[in-house]
Amino acid sequence: MENKPKPDDRRDNVNKIQSNINNTIVNYRKTEELINNVDDDKQKRELEEKNERRKQSLKNMKREIKDEAIDKRNGYK
């Protein structure tokens, strides 16, 4: 049996990216709450750094979803 790569199916990319954005926002907010309740400075700093990475990821995902939406509207040409 020969392994063939699956065809590139981007039809649901916008939905997948939006789901990732939503999950990242939820995690960001939960971490913000946790930061406010943590006394350990090291742990607090680590959580703040994690949320900084999440903010960067959100920017990238928003840019990516915009590009995907344009490609989808143009029929992925």
C-alpha positions in Angstrom: 0.0 0.0 0.0 1.4 3.3 -1.0 1.3 6.3 1.3 0.0 9.4 -0.6 -0.2 12.8 0.9 -3.6 14.2 1.5 -4.7 16.9 -0.9 -4.4 20.4 0.5 -7.9 21.2 1.8 -7.9 24.7 3.2 -11.7 25.1 3.3 -11.9 25.0 7.1 -8.7 26.8 7.9 -10.5 30.0 8.9 -12.7 28.1 11.3 -9.6 26.3 12.8 -7.7 29.5 13.2 -10.7 31.2 14.8 -11.0 28.3 17.3 -7.3 28.6 18.1 -7.8 32.4 18.7 -10.7 31.8 21.0 -8.9 29.1 23.0 -5.8 31.4 23.3 -7.9 34.2 24.6 -9.6 32.0 27.2 -6.2 30.7 28.3 -4.8 34.3 28.4 -7.7 35.4 30.7 -7.3 32.4 33.0 -3.6 33.1 33.3 -4.3 36.8 34.1 -6.5 35.7 36.9 -3.9 33.3 38.2 -1.2 36.0 38.0 -3.3 38.1 40.4 -3.5 35.3 42.9 0.1 34.0 42.8 2.5 35.2 45.5 5.6 33.5 44.1 7.5 36.1 42.0 9.2 33.5 39.8 5.9 31.8 39.0 4.3 35.2 38.4 7.0 36.2 36.0 6.8 32.9 34.1 3.0 33.3 33.7 3.5 36.9 32.5 6.0 35.7 29.9 3.6 33.0 28.8 0.9 35.6 28.3 3.3 37.8 26.3 3.9 34.8 24.0 0.2 34.4 23.7 -0.3 38.0 22.7 2.3 37.6 19.9 0.5 34.4 18.8 -2.8 36.2 18.7 -1.3 38.9 16.5 0.1 36.2 14.1 -3.2 34.2 14.1 -5.2 37.3 13.4 -2.9 38.1 10.4 -3.2 34.5 9.2 -7.0 34.4 9.5 -7.2 37.6 7.4 -5.0 36.0 4.7 -6.9 32.8 4.8 -10.2 34.7 4.5 -9.0 36.6 1.5 -7.7 33.4 -0.1 -11.0 31.7 0.6 -13.0 34.5 -1.0 -10.7 34.3 -4.0 -11.2 30.6 -4.3 -7.7 29.7 -3.1 -6.1 30.7 -6.4 
